[in-house]
Amino acid sequence: MKKLGLLFVSCFAFTVLSLAQSNIIKSLERDVPGQGKVVIHQDDRIGANVGTENTPTVQDEKKVIKAAGYRIQVYAGNNTRQAKNEAYGVGSRIKEYFPDLSVYTSFMPPRWLCRVGDFRSIEEADAVMRQLRATGVFKEVSIVKEQVNISL
């Protein structure tokens, strides 16, 4: 009788744990505007073991590699909340003028940065930098060398 009770308790615990794991993964992968997005890449067998299905999405099908390249820095502030808001504001304005351009807002102590683009060559970055300056809104822009995302 004790063994049957122990078996029942362990099956119940495993079921609750798998459902909790499923909810944790889904809560991490939710898309909240302005806060970024977490994408979990895992083998399908792992999802099957925790009771979830890993259905491929468009993001999974698009392959992206990291490579040395260039980005355009459009904002650099200090470590205050105002600088954070300004960095995200500049990123929003960039998206208004250039919706196809990737925007990366980040905190690299002690500054908030807003950088745009994934350029393989400095010539590509320079051409876009000239377009940014031509708008009259983004005046203090510069090209920085950084790891960039290259879509295959």
C-alpha positions, 0 to 999 in steps of 0.5 A, a space after each residue: 500500500 505504501 508503494 502504491 501511495 508513493 507511486 501515485 505521489 511521484 506521478 502527480 509531482 512529475 505531472 505538476 512539474 511538467 506543467 510548471 515547466 511548460 508555463 515557465 517556458 511560455 512566460 519567458 517567450 512572451 513578447 512584451 513591447 519595449 522590453 525585448 523578447 526571449 527566444 528559447 532554442 532547444 531540441 524537440 526531445 527536451 520539450 517532449 520530456 517536459 510535456 511541451 511541444 516545440 513547434 518551429 516558428 519563423 524565427 527558428 527557420 531564419 538563421 542568424 550568425 554573429 560576425 565582426 561588423 559595424 553599427 551606427 551609434 546614434 545616442 550615448 548617455 549616462 546611467 540615469 533613468 532620463 538617459 534610458 528614456 532618451 535612448 529608447 526615444 531615439 530608437 523609436 524615432 529611428 524606427 519612424 524614419 527607417 522602419 527596416 533598420 535594426 535598433 539596439 538599445 543597451 546599457 554598457 556601464 556607465 552609459 545607455 547606448 542606442 545603436 542601429 544596423 548590422 553592416 558587414 562593411 564600413 562603406 554600408 554603414 557610412 551610406 546609412 549614416 549619411 542618410 541619418 544625418 540628412 534627416 536633420 534629427 540625428 546629428 551626433 552619429 558615429 560608426 562603431 565596430 561591433 559584433 553584428 547579426 548577419 541573416 542567412 
